[in-house]
Amino acid sequence: MPEPPVPDAGTPGTGPRSVGATIELEALTKRYPGSALPAVESVTLDIRAGETVILVGPSGCGKSTLLKMINRLIEPTGGRIRIGGEDVTDMDPVRLRRTIGYAIQASGLFPHMTVAQNVALVPKMLRWPAARVRARVEEMLDLVGLDPAEFHGRYPRQLSGGQQQRVGVARALAADPPVLLMDEPFGAVDPITRDHLQDELIRLQRELHKTIVFVTHDFDEAIKIGDRIAVLRERSHIAQFDTPEAILTHPADDFVSGFVGAGAALKRLNLTRVRDIGISDCPTVSVDDPHQHIVDKLRSGGTDEVLLLDKRGSPYKWLRRGDLMRAGGSLARAGTPVHDTVTRDATLRDALEAVLTDSTGRVAVTGRRGAYEGVVDVETLMNSVHELLEADRLEAREAQADIEEQRAAQTHAEQEGFFGGEAKT
């Protein structure tokens, strides 16, 4: 397998060059000494270049073992692995791992290294020139939404859990690998941070088009992130490998249905993105604006509310008429803090939860580094939910009509067969 491409020497800091590669697993098996049954048994799986495939299943089904065999952190007992059409089963494992990004739970950052040193690790191993490494570190930090100037020299202990995970993803992508393996990377952070990290991964994938294999035990996460989902039984036997929508609407068997759980129709809210519905604008002011400008905006605007942005352009507070007067003119005490935001890659479910937990009846939409981009209100969200549910009802009615038509045709055929020709009275 060739080394991943790097930016031209004359243009340090240019964007990623490689795109995803196909992954073919053929009868991949792992047996541990002393175990009566294999941990992973004869798994055959074809993953297309540039798609995100989720491995999901109950604890102990071998999904992490299967993932780690792809970069041979765990050596297979049998079977073949092909990446980009090349058999890597017998390749030097160290060389193989340097061409595959790897992100794990709790980030796996080296605590004695700065953020920049962690991100630069693989490019330095590949002997990239120092200027190219520095440019790549800045590019990767910016890509995952971290200000290079602010985070470059920090150590992992100085970062929040979400920031650590972002650095972990930046490190995994630093050498521009065609394949990214992710082993429950967001499992150790709080739910709100996890939602934002999922959105960030979706945004990154739209930009980079890597081949991502992602392990999770959370089916909602699988629906939100995956292009296709492999639902695994014991020993990683594949119960169903299909799109999220197909698994939700047509589970292969009772095992898959049980794993999907109740509320399959509501889970489909994870299939629609904020970018697919109407994003509107609202009046904004900045903490850097003169006090009188903010007062005038509140008085003259067509709404009794404006969104106050912080120095970075991120949503900070909702200000209503009278808030400044009640707070004695102090911006620090006036208004209602913005508790949550969503990105354009957030799901309808994320946005609906954010709106329902906020007293304003709408949620701010943000872009890279949390910059304000617009708002989504509860009316728009509820209209979208109603349209989705109505589409589900229509599909269910059509499916029932097909079933009844098939039953009628079968009954007619049975009658003709019984009477030896057309049915007679």
Secondary structure by P-SEA (a helix, b strand, c coil): cccccccccccccccccccbbbbbbccbbbbccccccccccbbbbbbcccbbbbbbbccccaaaaaaaaacccccccbbbbbcccccccccaaaaaaaabbbbbccccccccccaaaaaaaaaaaacccaaaaaaaaaaaaaaaccccccccccccccccaaaaaaaaaaaaacccccbbbbccccccccaaaaaaaaaaaaaaaaacccbbbbbbccaaaaaacccbbbbccccccccccccaaaaaaccccaaaaaaaccccccccccccccccccccccccccccccaaaaaaaaacccccbbbbbcccccccbbbccccccccccccccccccccccccccccaaaaaaaaaaccccbbbbbcccccccccccaaaaaaaaaaaaaaaaaaaaaaaaaaaaaaaaaaaaaaaaaacccccc
